[in-house]
């Protein structure tokens, strides 16, 4: 994840090697070097996806957060942490996004934190949150009816 212009994409997809991973021991998110969260299911690994543009750029949904000017980027982890930093270098300044998921002992509380910091100069950022529509509302395959199981004895 070295400093460079945004990589060329095939049909709107950022290569998997251009992503960093953040997580909280229950789930993870993939953050592209362009500042976009392309994969995230919450609250657990096996939950339906909230953002899945890595699978379907049109309907998968994403959380875009990036410099609103041409920029080179560099992505790295803050030393000895799971805090992912995506840094944007423009003509007028340097800005960064700090992404992480706190590990919490509280059940039912899940947070994905994205912090924007201007490191030097002035740099505009843009944001777009668009949850995906690739997963059905139910975990039941379409056309199938859930089967009910009974513990009553057979006769």
N, C-alpha and C positions, 0 to 999 in steps of 0.2 A: 504494500500500500504506500507507494512512494509518490513524491510530488510530481504532478504532470497535469496537462489539460485533461478535461473530462474525457474518458475513453470512448471511442466510437462504439455504438451499440448496434446489435443486429435486431431489427424490428422492435426497437424500444427497450431492449433488455440489457441491463448492466451485467457483465460477466461475474460469475460467482466469486472469482478471485478479487473482485473489487468491492467486497463487503467485509465489514467487521461484525463481530458477534457480541451482544450484551445479553445478560440473563440474571435470574434471581434464584436459581435452583429449582424453580417450578416451570419456567418457560423461558424462551429466548426471542430475540428480535435480530434481524439482519439489517444493518445500516450500510447503505452504499456510500462510496467515496463522493457521490454527488449530494450527500446529506439526506437521502430519502430512505425511510424505513420501508423495505420491500417485503418483509415477512414478519408477522407477529400474531401469535394466537394467545388469547388470554381467557382464563387465568392459568391454564396449564398447557403442557405440550400437546395433549390430545383434544384440546378445545377447538371449536371452529375458528378459522383465521379471521382476524380483524383486517389485516393488511396482507395481501398475497399477490402483489404485482410482479413478483419474481416468477409466478406461474402463469399469470394472465394479465398482461399490461393494460388491457382495456377495462376489464371488470374486476380485477383482483383488489384494487384499492391500495393506497399508500399514504404515508405521512411525509410530505415534501417540506423540507426546510433547507434553504440554500441562499447563497449570496445572490442578490439581484443585479449582478454585473458579471461580465466575463471573468473567470477566475481559474487559477491552478489550485489543485487540492493536494492535501497530504493527510493520511489517516494513521493514527497510532493510539496506543493505550497509555494512559497515565501510568508511570512506573508502579509495579506491584499492586495494581488494581484492575478491576473490570470496567473502568471508566474509559469509554472510547471517545477520542477527540478527532473531529473532522475539521481541518483547518483550511480556510479559503484565503488565497492570496490574490488581491486585485491591485490595480494601479493606485488606488486611493487609500488602501488599508489592508489590514489583516483581521479576519474574524474567525471564530470557531464555534462549533457546536459540541457540547459535552453531553454524551448520552450514557445513561446507566439505569439499572433497575436495582433499587435497594433490596437486600435480603431482609425479610421481616418474619418474625415468629408469629405475627398476628394472622390468623386464618381469615380469609375473605378480603384481605387488603392487598392489592397489587398495584404497583406504580411503575410507570415508565417515565423517566425524567429526561427532558431535553432542555439544556441551558445554552443560550446564545450569548457570546461574549465578544466585544470588540477589543482586540488585542492592541491594535495600533491604527491611527488615522480614523477614517470614516468608511463604513461599509454598510450598504442597505441589504436587508434580508427579506425574503418572501416566504410565506408559509401556506400550505394547502393540506387540509386533513380530509381525506376521502375514503372512508371505510369501504371495503369491497363487497361485492355481491356474488361471489363465486360459490359460497357454501349455502346449502339449503337451510331452512329454519329448523329442520328436524334432522336427527341422525338416522332416520328411517329411509332406506333407499326408495326412490319414487316408485309408486305402483305397488309396494309391499305394505302389508299391514303388520304391525307388531304382533308377535306371537305371545300369548299369555300362557304361562306355565303354572301348573297347580301341584300342590303337594298332597292332594287327596289320593287315597289308596285306589288301586285299580280293582275293578270287580270282574 
